[in-house]
Amino acid sequence: ARGELAPRTPNWNVVGNRGHHQTVRELSPMSANEAKESDEIYRRRLGTLRSVDRLVESVFSALDATGRADATYFFYTSDHGFHLGQNGMAYDKRQLFETDVRVPLFVSGPGVPAGATLHQPVSHVDLAP
């Protein structure tokens, strides 16, 4: 993750959107130091994912060794999104913007086409039996 930067989305460090609520609308652009801090948090978050990757690999390997991997569904998701410089906000997760409320949902398993992408909204309750 060394040298990685927080994603520079079209709304990265863009402020003054008249359609946003007052708190966000009146923000100043991030300073160079705030942008560096946002990038550092992004790099740390990427580093944290390494442990998740190792855990998933060990679970998959154990299932594969017993011949059960092909009959197992794997779900990867998150409990919240996160912004890293979007709308001039250095980092957080408490705003009602797409970066904060949208979460990934990846599924693999029997009958799930590899590489398929669906765009309809889902919710964690959709995973309940």
MARBA-3410 file (N, C-alpha, C, O; in Angstrom, 1 decimal):
129
0.8,-1.2,0.0,0.0,0.0,0.0,0.9,1.3,0.0,0.3,2.4,0.0 ~ 2.2,1.1,0.0,3.1,2.2,0.1,2.8,3.1,-1.2,2.8,2.6,-2.3 ~ 2.6,4.4,-0.9,2.4,5.3,-2.0,1.0,5.4,-2.6,0.8,6.3,-3.4 ~ 0.1,4.6,-2.1,-1.3,4.6,-2.6,-1.9,5.9,-2.1,-1.6,6.4,-1.0 ~ -2.8,6.4,-2.9,-3.6,7.6,-2.6,-5.0,7.3,-2.5,-5.5,6.4,-3.2
-5.7,8.0,-1.6,-7.2,7.8,-1.5,-7.8,8.1,-2.9,-7.3,9.0,-3.6 ~ -8.8,7.3,-3.4,-9.3,7.5,-4.7,-9.7,9.0,-5.0,-10.4,9.6,-4.2 ~ -9.2,9.5,-6.1,-9.5,10.9,-6.5,-10.8,10.9,-7.4,-10.7,11.0,-8.6 ~ -11.9,10.7,-6.7,-13.2,10.6,-7.4,-13.5,12.0,-7.9,-12.9,13.0,-7.5 ~ -14.5,12.2,-8.8,-14.9,13.5,-9.3,-15.2,14.5,-8.3,-15.1,15.7,-8.5
-15.7,14.1,-7.1,-16.1,15.0,-6.0,-15.0,15.1,-4.9,-15.2,15.6,-3.8 ~ -13.8,14.6,-5.2,-12.7,14.6,-4.3,-12.3,16.1,-4.0,-11.8,16.7,-5.0 ~ -12.3,16.5,-2.8,-11.9,17.8,-2.3,-12.7,19.0,-3.1,-12.2,20.1,-3.2 ~ -13.9,18.6,-3.5,-14.8,19.6,-4.1,-15.7,20.1,-3.1,-16.4,19.3,-2.5 ~ -15.8,21.4,-2.9,-16.6,22.0,-1.8,-17.6,23.0,-2.4,-17.4,23.4,-3.6
-18.5,23.5,-1.6,-19.4,24.6,-1.9,-20.6,24.2,-2.8,-21.2,25.0,-3.4 ~ -20.9,22.9,-2.8,-22.1,22.4,-3.6,-23.4,23.0,-2.9,-23.7,22.6,-1.7 ~ -24.1,23.8,-3.6,-25.3,24.4,-3.0,-26.4,23.5,-2.7,-27.2,23.8,-1.9 ~ -26.3,22.3,-3.2,-27.3,21.2,-2.9,-27.1,20.5,-1.6,-27.9,19.7,-1.2 ~ -25.9,20.7,-1.0,-25.6,20.0,0.2,-26.1,20.7,1.4,-26.3,21.9,1.4
-26.2,20.0,2.5,-26.6,20.7,3.8,-25.5,21.7,4.2,-24.4,21.6,3.8 ~ -25.9,22.6,5.1,-25.1,23.7,5.5,-23.7,23.3,6.0,-22.7,23.9,5.6 ~ -23.6,22.3,6.8,-22.3,21.9,7.4,-21.3,21.5,6.3,-20.2,21.9,6.4 ~ -21.8,20.8,5.3,-20.9,20.4,4.2,-20.7,21.5,3.2,-19.6,21.7,2.7 ~ -21.8,22.2,2.9,-21.7,23.3,1.9,-20.7,24.4,2.3,-20.1,25.0,1.4
-20.5,24.6,3.6,-19.6,25.7,4.0,-18.2,25.2,4.3,-17.4,26.0,4.8 ~ -17.9,24.0,4.0,-16.5,23.5,4.2,-15.5,24.2,3.3,-15.9,24.6,2.2 ~ -14.3,24.3,3.8,-13.2,24.8,2.9,-12.5,23.6,2.3,-12.6,22.5,2.9 ~ -11.8,23.7,1.2,-11.1,22.6,0.7,-10.1,22.0,1.7,-9.6,22.8,2.5 ~ -9.8,20.8,1.6,-8.8,20.2,2.5,-7.4,20.9,2.2,-7.1,21.2,1.1
-6.7,21.0,3.3,-5.3,21.5,3.1,-4.4,20.4,2.6,-4.9,19.2,2.6 ~ -3.2,20.7,2.2,-2.3,19.6,1.8,-2.0,18.6,2.9,-2.0,17.4,2.7 ~ -2.0,19.1,4.2,-1.8,18.2,5.3,-3.0,17.3,5.5,-2.8,16.1,5.8 ~ -4.2,17.8,5.4,-5.4,17.0,5.5,-5.5,16.0,4.4,-5.9,14.9,4.7 ~ -5.1,16.4,3.2,-5.1,15.4,2.1,-4.1,14.3,2.4,-4.4,13.1,2.1
-2.9,14.6,2.9,-1.9,13.6,3.2,-2.5,12.7,4.3,-2.3,11.5,4.2 ~ -3.1,13.2,5.3,-3.7,12.4,6.4,-4.8,11.5,5.8,-4.8,10.3,6.2 ~ -5.6,12.0,4.9,-6.6,11.1,4.3,-6.0,10.0,3.5,-6.5,8.9,3.5 ~ -4.9,10.3,2.8,-4.2,9.3,2.0,-3.6,8.2,3.0,-3.6,7.0,2.7 ~ -3.0,8.7,4.1,-2.4,7.7,5.1,-3.5,6.8,5.6,-3.3,5.6,5.8
-4.7,7.3,5.9,-5.8,6.5,6.5,-6.2,5.5,5.4,-6.4,4.3,5.7 ~ -6.2,5.9,4.1,-6.5,5.0,3.1,-5.5,3.8,3.0,-5.8,2.7,2.9 ~ -4.2,4.2,3.1,-3.1,3.1,3.1,-3.3,2.2,4.3,-3.1,1.0,4.1 ~ -3.6,2.7,5.5,-3.8,1.8,6.6,-5.0,0.9,6.4,-5.0,-0.2,6.8 ~ -6.1,1.4,5.9,-7.2,0.6,5.6,-6.9,-0.5,4.6,-7.3,-1.7,4.8
-6.1,-0.2,3.6,-5.6,-1.3,2.7,-4.8,-2.3,3.4,-4.9,-3.5,3.2 ~ -3.9,-1.9,4.3,-3.1,-2.8,5.1,-4.0,-3.7,6.0,-3.7,-4.9,6.1 ~ -5.0,-3.2,6.5,-6.0,-4.0,7.4,-6.6,-5.1,6.5,-6.8,-6.2,7.0 ~ -6.9,-4.8,5.3,-7.5,-5.8,4.4,-6.6,-7.0,4.2,-7.1,-8.1,3.9 ~ -5.3,-6.9,4.4,-4.4,-8.0,4.2,-4.8,-9.1,5.2,-4.8,-10.3,4.8
-5.1,-8.8,6.4,-5.5,-9.8,7.4,-6.8,-10.5,7.0,-6.9,-11.7,7.2 ~ -7.7,-9.7,6.4,-9.0,-10.3,6.0,-8.7,-11.3,4.8,-9.2,-12.4,4.7 ~ -7.8,-10.8,3.9,-7.4,-11.7,2.8,-6.8,-13.0,3.2,-7.2,-14.1,2.7 ~ -6.0,-13.0,4.2,-5.4,-14.2,4.8,-6.4,-15.1,5.4,-6.4,-16.3,5.3 ~ -7.3,-14.5,6.1,-8.4,-15.3,6.8,-9.3,-16.0,5.8,-9.5,-17.2,5.9
-9.7,-15.2,4.7,-10.5,-15.8,3.7,-9.8,-16.9,3.0,-10.4,-18.0,2.7 ~ -8.5,-16.7,2.7,-7.7,-17.7,2.0,-7.6,-19.0,2.9,-7.7,-20.1,2.4 ~ -7.4,-18.8,4.2,-7.3,-20.0,5.1,-8.7,-20.8,5.2,-8.7,-22.0,5.2 ~ -9.8,-20.1,5.2,-11.1,-20.7,5.2,-11.3,-21.5,3.9,-11.8,-22.6,3.9 ~ -11.1,-20.8,2.8,-11.3,-21.4,1.5,-10.4,-22.6,1.4,-10.8,-23.7,0.9
-9.1,-22.5,1.8,-8.2,-23.7,1.7,-8.6,-24.8,2.5,-8.6,-26.0,2.0 ~ -9.2,-24.6,3.7,-9.7,-25.7,4.5,-10.9,-26.3,3.9,-11.0,-27.6,3.9 ~ -11.8,-25.5,3.3,-12.9,-26.1,2.6,-12.5,-26.9,1.4,-13.1,-27.9,1.1 ~ -11.6,-26.3,0.6,-11.1,-27.0,-0.6,-10.4,-28.3,-0.2,-10.6,-29.3,-1.0 ~ -9.7,-28.4,0.8,-9.0,-29.6,1.2,-10.0,-30.7,1.6,-9.7,-31.9,1.5
-11.2,-30.3,2.0,-12.2,-31.3,2.4,-13.2,-31.5,1.2,-14.2,-32.3,1.4 ~ -13.0,-30.9,0.1,-13.9,-31.0,-1.1,-15.2,-30.3,-0.9,-16.1,-30.5,-1.7 ~ -15.3,-29.3,0.0,-16.5,-28.6,0.2,-16.5,-27.2,-0.4,-17.6,-26.5,-0.3 ~ -15.4,-26.7,-0.9,-15.3,-25.3,-1.4,-16.3,-25.0,-2.5,-17.0,-24.0,-2.6 ~ -16.5,-26.0,-3.4,-17.5,-25.8,-4.6,-18.9,-25.8,-4.1,-19.8,-25.4,-4.9
-19.2,-26.2,-2.9,-20.6,-26.3,-2.5,-20.8,-25.2,-1.4,-21.8,-25.2,-0.7 ~ -19.9,-24.2,-1.3,-20.0,-23.2,-0.3,-20.2,-21.8,-0.9,-19.6,-21.5,-1.9 ~ -21.1,-21.1,-0.3,-21.3,-19.7,-0.7,-20.4,-18.8,0.2,-20.3,-19.0,1.4 ~ -19.7,-17.9,-0.5,-18.9,-16.9,0.2,-19.5,-15.5,0.0,-19.9,-15.1,-1.1 ~ -19.7,-14.7,1.1,-20.2,-13.4,1.0,-19.2,-12.4,1.6,-18.7,-12.7,2.7
-18.9,-11.4,0.9,-18.0,-10.3,1.4,-18.8,-9.0,1.3,-19.3,-8.6,0.3 ~ -18.9,-8.3,2.5,-19.6,-7.1,2.5,-19.0,-6.2,3.6,-17.9,-6.6,4.2 ~ -19.6,-5.1,4.0,-19.1,-4.2,5.0,-20.3,-3.7,5.7,-21.4,-3.7,5.2 ~ -20.1,-3.1,6.9,-21.2,-2.5,7.6,-21.4,-1.0,7.3,-22.5,-0.5,7.6 ~ -20.5,-0.4,6.6,-20.7,1.0,6.2,-19.7,1.4,5.1,-18.7,0.7,4.9
-20.0,2.5,4.4,-19.0,3.0,3.5,-18.0,3.9,4.2,-18.0,3.9,5.5 ~ -17.3,4.7,3.5,-16.3,5.6,4.1,-15.9,6.7,3.1,-15.7,6.3,1.9 ~ -15.8,7.9,3.5,-15.3,8.9,2.5,-13.9,9.3,2.9,-13.5,9.4,4.1 ~ -13.1,9.5,1.9,-11.7,9.9,2.0,-11.4,11.1,1.1,-10.7,10.9,0.1 ~ -11.9,12.3,1.5,-11.7,13.5,0.7,-12.8,13.9,-0.1,-12.8,15.0,-0.7
-13.9,13.1,-0.3,-15.0,13.4,-1.1,-15.7,14.6,-0.4,-15.9,14.7,0.8 ~ -16.2,15.6,-1.2,-16.9,16.8,-0.8,-16.0,17.6,0.2,-16.6,18.3,1.1 ~ -14.7,17.4,0.1,-13.8,18.2,1.0,-13.7,17.7,2.4,-13.1,18.3,3.3 ~ -14.3,16.5,2.7,-14.2,15.9,4.0,-13.1,14.9,4.1,-13.2,13.9,3.3 ~ -12.2,15.1,4.9,-10.9,14.3,4.9,-11.2,12.8,5.1,-10.8,12.0,4.3
-12.0,12.4,6.1,-12.3,11.0,6.3,-13.4,10.9,7.4,-13.4,11.6,8.4 ~ -14.3,10.0,7.2,-15.4,9.7,8.1,-16.4,8.8,7.4,-16.1,8.3,6.3 ~ -17.5,8.5,8.1,-18.5,7.6,7.6,-19.9,8.0,8.0,-20.8,7.2,7.9 ~ -20.1,9.2,8.4,-21.4,9.6,9.0,-22.2,10.5,8.1,-23.1,11.2,8.7 ~ -22.0,10.6,6.9,-22.8,11.5,6.0,-23.7,10.7,5.1,-23.4,9.5,4.8
-24.7,11.3,4.6,-25.6,10.5,3.7,-25.3,10.7,2.3,-26.1,11.0,1.4 ~ -24.0,10.5,2.0,-23.5,10.5,0.6,-23.2,9.0,0.2,-23.0,8.2,1.0 ~ -23.2,8.8,-1.1,-23.0,7.5,-1.7,-21.7,6.8,-1.1,-21.7,5.6,-0.8 ~ -20.6,7.6,-0.9,-19.4,7.0,-0.4,-19.6,6.4,1.0,-18.9,5.5,1.4 ~ -20.5,7.0,1.8,-20.7,6.6,3.2,-21.7,5.5,3.3,-21.6,4.7,4.3
-22.7,5.5,2.5,-23.8,4.5,2.7,-23.8,3.3,1.8,-24.3,2.3,2.1 ~ -23.1,3.4,0.7,-23.0,2.3,-0.2,-21.9,1.3,0.3,-20.8,1.8,0.6 ~ -22.2,0.1,0.3,-21.2,-0.9,0.7,-21.1,-2.0,-0.4,-22.0,-2.2,-1.2 ~ -19.9,-2.6,-0.4,-19.7,-3.7,-1.4,-20.5,-5.0,-0.9,-20.7,-5.2,0.2 ~ -20.9,-5.7,-1.9,-21.4,-7.1,-1.7,-21.0,-8.0,-2.8,-21.4,-7.9,-3.9
-20.0,-8.8,-2.5,-19.5,-9.8,-3.4,-20.0,-11.2,-3.0,-19.9,-11.5,-1.8 ~ -20.4,-12.0,-3.9,-20.9,-13.3,-3.7,-20.3,-14.3,-4.6,-20.1,-14.0,-5.8 ~ -19.9,-15.4,-4.1,-19.4,-16.5,-5.0,-20.0,-17.8,-4.4,-20.3,-17.9,-3.2 ~ -20.2,-18.8,-5.2,-20.8,-20.1,-4.8,-21.5,-20.8,-5.9,-21.5,-20.3,-7.0 ~ -22.1,-21.9,-5.6,-22.8,-22.7,-6.6,-23.9,-21.8,-7.3,-24.8,-21.2,-6.7
-23.9,-21.8,-8.6,-24.9,-21.1,-9.4,-24.6,-19.6,-9.6,-25.4,-19.0,-10.2 ~ -23.6,-19.1,-9.0,-23.3,-17.7,-9.1,-22.3,-17.5,-10.2,-21.2,-18.0,-10.2 ~ -22.7,-16.8,-11.3,-21.8,-16.7,-12.5,-20.6,-15.9,-12.1,-20.6,-14.8,-11.5 ~ -19.4,-16.4,-12.5,-18.1,-15.7,-12.2,-18.1,-14.4,-13.0,-18.4,-14.4,-14.2 ~ -17.7,-13.4,-12.3,-17.5,-12.1,-13.0,-18.8,-11.3,-13.2,-18.7,-10.2,-13.8
-19.9,-11.8,-12.8,-21.2,-11.1,-13.1,-21.3,-9.9,-12.2,-20.8,-9.9,-11.0 ~ -21.8,-8.8,-12.7,-22.1,-7.6,-12.0,-23.5,-7.2,-12.1,-24.1,-7.1,-13.2 ~ -24.2,-7.0,-10.9,-25.6,-6.6,-10.9,-25.6,-5.2,-10.3,-24.8,-4.8,-9.5 ~ -26.5,-4.3,-10.8,-26.5,-2.9,-10.3,-27.8,-2.6,-9.5,-27.9,-1.4,-9.1 ~ -28.7,-3.5,-9.3,-29.8,-3.2,-8.5,-29.4,-3.1,-7.0,-28.5,-3.8,-6.6
-30.1,-2.2,-6.3,-29.8,-2.0,-4.9,-30.2,-3.3,-4.1,-31.1,-4.0,-4.3 ~ -29.3,-3.6,-3.1,-29.6,-4.7,-2.1,-29.3,-4.1,-0.7,-28.7,-3.0,-0.6 ~ -29.7,-4.9,0.2,-29.5,-4.5,1.6,-29.0,-5.7,2.4,-29.2,-6.9,1.9 ~ -28.4,-5.5,3.5,-28.0,-6.7,4.3,-29.1,-7.6,4.7,-28.9,-8.8,4.9 ~ -30.3,-7.0,4.8,-31.5,-7.9,5.1,-31.8,-8.9,4.0,-32.4,-9.9,4.2
-31.3,-8.6,2.8,-31.5,-9.5,1.7,-30.7,-10.8,1.9,-31.0,-11.8,1.2 ~ -29.7,-10.8,2.8,-28.9,-12.0,3.1,-29.6,-12.9,4.1,-29.2,-14.0,4.3 ~ -30.6,-12.4,4.8,-31.3,-13.2,5.8,-32.1,-14.3,5.2,-32.6,-14.2,4.1 ~ -32.2,-15.4,6.0,-32.9,-16.6,5.5,-34.4,-16.3,5.3,-35.2,-17.1,4.9
END
